[in-house]
Amino acid sequence: MDAVASAVGAGKTRRTRRFVGRDGRAVLVAIDMQLATGSGPALDVVEAVAEGQPDGILVTWQIARRYPATFAQCGLILRMDGAATQLDRNSDGDGLSLMYRAEQAAMIGADAVILMVYPGMSEEKRSLRRLAALVGECERIGMPVLAESIPGGWNQEVPWDTENIARSARICVEIGADAVKTMAPAQVEDLGEVVEGCEAPLFVLGGPKRESEDEVVAYAAGVVAAGASGVCFGRNVWGASDPGEMVRRLGLAVHGTGRGS
C-alpha cells in the first residue's frame, strides 16, 4: 500500500509543514481580533511579528492581501468566520457566519484556515455545522482546518474546566478539524488529559495580556511541557515591546532551539 498516493493528501501535508515545524511544534501568532473590534493591533504589526520568524500567523483577509511578502517564510492561516462585531450592542450569542469559501482561501495563498467552534453553547449546532461545512470544502482541495474550540462560548455557558476543554477539542476533531486552538486548564499540568483525548495537534491560546513578557514565555514553555504542540498567542505578542523579539523567545520556549525546521 506504500505505492498508493493522494494528490489532495499531499497538498494538506505540504500546507501543514508551512506552519508546523519538523518537530511537530509551532509558534503561531494571532492578528485577527480587529475583525470584530475594529481596533487593537497596529496596521503594520504583522511585519514586526514576521521579523521574529514565527511558524505561522493567523490573519484577516486584509492582512493576507496587503502584506503578501510577510508570509514568504511562515505559514498563512486565514480567519474564515466573522460578520459580527462589537459595534452591535444588541449582539448576543453566536452571530458568526462563514465569510469566505475554501477556494478563496487557496486563491489568496492560505496554508490553512481557522474558525470558531462553541461545543456546549446553547446555539452550538450553528458553529458545529459551520465546521462540518468548511471541513467538507477543504478536504476537496487539501486545505488544513484549525478549530478554535471554546467550550460553551465566550460567556462560558459551561465551565472551562479540564473535562469540558477536552470534550470540546475532541468534538472538533471528530467533525474533521486537523488541529485545535483552545485554552489550557487553570492547572496547566492538567493539559495532558486534554491532549491525550485529542488526535490532532493542539495549540494553546494566550488569553488576556499578561503582566510581564517573561510570564508569557514561561507560560508557553509550561503548556508545551504539559503536551501541547505549541501556542497561538495574540496580544501577548503583537502587544509586546518588541514583537519580533517576543516571537524569537517563544521559539526557544516551544522548539528548544528556535524555530523548528
C-alpha positions in Angstrom: 0.0 0.0 0.0 3.0 2.3 0.2 2.6 3.0 -3.6 -0.9 4.4 -3.1 -0.7 8.2 -3.0 -3.2 11.1 -2.9 -2.8 14.5 -4.5 -5.2 16.0 -2.1 -3.5 14.4 0.9 -0.1 15.6 -0.4 -1.5 19.1 -0.6 -2.6 19.0 3.0 0.7 17.6 4.2 2.7 20.3 2.3 0.5 23.1 3.6 0.7 21.8 7.2 4.5 21.8 7.0 4.3 25.5 6.2 3.1 26.3 9.8 4.3 23.3 11.9 8.0 22.6 12.3 9.7 19.2 11.7 9.5 18.7 15.5 5.7 18.8 15.3 5.5 22.1 17.2 4.6 25.6 16.3 4.6 29.2 17.4 1.6 30.8 15.9 0.6 34.4 16.3 -3.0 35.6 16.0 -3.6 39.0 14.5 -7.3 38.9 13.9 -9.3 40.4 16.8 -9.7 43.6 14.9 -12.1 41.8 12.6 -14.7 42.1 15.5 -13.3 45.0 17.4 -12.2 47.4 14.7 -9.2 48.2 16.9 -6.2 46.6 18.6 -3.1 45.6 16.6 -1.3 48.3 14.7 -2.0 48.2 11.0 1.5 47.0 10.0 2.4 45.0 13.1 2.4 41.8 11.0 5.8 42.9 9.6 7.3 43.2 13.1 5.9 39.8 14.1 7.2 38.2 10.9 10.7 39.5 11.6 10.8 37.1 14.6 10.1 34.1 12.3 7.0 32.5 13.8 5.9 29.2 12.3 2.6 30.8 11.2 0.5 33.9 11.5 -3.3 33.8 11.8 -4.7 36.8 10.0 -7.7 38.5 8.3 -8.3 38.8 4.6 -6.9 42.4 4.6 -3.6 41.5 6.1 -3.2 38.5 3.8 -3.7 40.6 0.7 -1.9 43.8 1.9 1.3 42.1 3.2 1.9 39.1 1.0 5.7 39.2 1.3 5.3 38.8 5.0 4.4 35.2 4.6 7.3 34.2 2.4 9.0 32.5 5.4 6.0 31.4 7.5 2.5 29.9 7.2 -0.6 32.0 6.5 -3.7 30.9 8.4 -6.8 32.7 7.3 -9.7 33.6 9.6 -12.8 32.4 7.8 -15.6 33.4 10.1 -16.9 36.8 11.2 -19.7 39.2 10.2 -20.5 40.0 13.8 -18.8 43.0 15.5 -18.6 44.6 18.9 -20.3 47.7 17.4 -23.6 45.8 17.6 -24.6 46.4 21.2 -27.5 44.1 20.9 -25.5 41.1 19.7 -25.6 38.1 22.0 -24.6 34.5 21.5 -23.3 33.1 18.2 -23.7 35.7 15.5 -20.8 34.4 13.3 -21.0 33.1 9.8 -18.5 31.9 7.2 -17.3 34.9 5.2 -15.1 33.0 2.7 -15.0 29.7 0.9 -12.1 27.3 0.8 -11.3 28.1 -2.8 -11.0 31.8 -1.9 -8.6 30.8 0.9 -6.5 28.9 -1.6 -6.6 31.8 -4.1 -5.1 34.2 -1.5 -2.4 31.7 -0.7 -3.6 30.4 2.7 -1.8 27.4 4.1 -4.6 26.7 6.5 -7.9 28.2 7.7 -9.4 28.7 11.1 -12.9 29.3 12.6 -14.6 29.5 16.0 -16.4 26.4 17.4 -18.6 26.5 20.5 -19.4 23.0 21.7 -21.7 23.2 24.8 -23.2 26.6 23.9 -26.9 26.9 23.6 -26.5 27.5 19.9 -23.8 25.0 19.4 -25.3 23.5 16.3 -24.5 26.7 14.3 -20.8 26.6 14.8 -20.6 22.8 14.6 -22.4 22.9 11.2 -20.0 25.7 10.0 -17.1 23.5 10.9 -18.5 20.5 9.1 -19.3 22.6 6.0 -15.8 24.1 5.9 -14.2 20.7 6.5 -16.1 19.3 3.5 -14.9 22.1 1.3 -11.3 22.0 2.5 -11.0 18.2 2.2 -11.6 18.6 -1.6 -8.6 20.8 -2.1 -6.2 19.6 0.6 -6.5 22.6 2.9 -5.9 22.1 6.7 -8.7 23.3 9.1 -8.0 24.6 12.6 -10.9 24.8 15.0 -10.7 27.4 17.7 -12.6 25.4 20.4 -14.3 27.5 23.1 -16.5 25.2 25.3 -19.8 27.0 26.0 -18.7 30.1 24.1 -17.0 33.2 25.4 -19.8 33.7 28.0 -18.8 30.3 29.5 -22.2 28.6 29.3 -20.2 25.6 30.5 -17.2 25.8 32.9 -13.8 26.0 31.2 -12.5 23.0 33.2 -10.3 20.2 32.1 -13.2 17.8 31.2 -15.1 20.4 29.1 -11.9 21.6 27.3 -11.0 18.0 26.5 -14.5 17.1 25.3 -14.9 20.2 23.2 -11.5 19.7 21.5 -12.3 16.1 20.7 -15.7 17.0 19.2 -14.0 19.4 16.8 -11.5 16.7 15.7 -14.3 14.1 15.3 -16.1 16.5 13.0 -12.9 16.8 10.9 -10.6 19.6 12.3 -7.0 18.9 11.5 -5.8 20.9 14.6 -7.3 22.7 17.6 -6.6 26.0 19.2 -8.0 26.2 22.7 -7.3 27.3 26.3 -5.3 25.3 28.8 -7.0 24.3 32.1 -6.3 26.5 35.1 -3.8 24.0 36.3 -1.5 23.8 33.3 -0.3 20.3 34.2 -3.8 19.0 33.6 -3.4 19.9 29.9 -2.1 16.4 29.4 -5.6 15.0 29.9 -6.8 17.2 27.1 -4.0 16.3 24.7 -4.5 12.6 25.4 -8.0 12.7 24.0 -7.2 14.9 21.0 -6.0 13.1 17.9 -4.7 16.3 16.3 -2.1 19.0 17.2 -3.3 21.2 20.0 -2.2 24.8 20.3 -2.9 26.8 23.4 -4.3 30.4 23.2 -2.7 33.2 25.2 -5.8 34.8 26.6 -5.7 38.3 28.3 -2.5 40.4 28.2 -0.1 39.1 30.9 1.7 41.3 33.4 5.2 40.6 32.1 6.8 39.2 28.9 8.7 36.7 31.0 5.4 35.4 32.2 4.3 34.9 28.6 7.4 32.9 27.7 7.2 30.8 30.9 3.5 30.0 30.1 4.4 28.8 26.6 7.2 26.6 27.9 4.8 25.2 30.5 2.0 24.2 28.1 4.5 22.6 25.7 6.0 20.6 28.7 2.4 19.5 29.5 1.9 18.1 26.0 0.7 20.9 23.7 2.0 21.1 20.2 2.7 24.8 20.7 1.0 28.1 21.2 -1.2 30.6 19.3 -0.8 33.9 21.1 -2.2 37.3 20.1 -1.9 40.5 22.1 0.8 38.9 24.2 3.0 39.0 21.0 1.8 41.9 18.9 1.4 44.0 22.1 4.9 43.3 23.3 7.5 46.0 23.4 9.3 44.2 20.6 7.0 41.7 18.8 9.8 40.2 16.8 11.9 39.5 19.9 8.9 38.0 21.7 8.5 35.6 18.8 12.1 34.6 19.0 11.8 34.0 22.7 8.7 31.9 22.2 10.5 29.9 19.5 13.1 28.9 22.1 10.4 28.0 24.6 8.4 25.9 22.1 11.1 24.4 19.9 14.0 24.4 22.3 16.5 25.8 19.7 14.4 28.3 17.9 12.0 27.8 15.0 11.5 24.1 14.2 12.9 23.3 10.7 
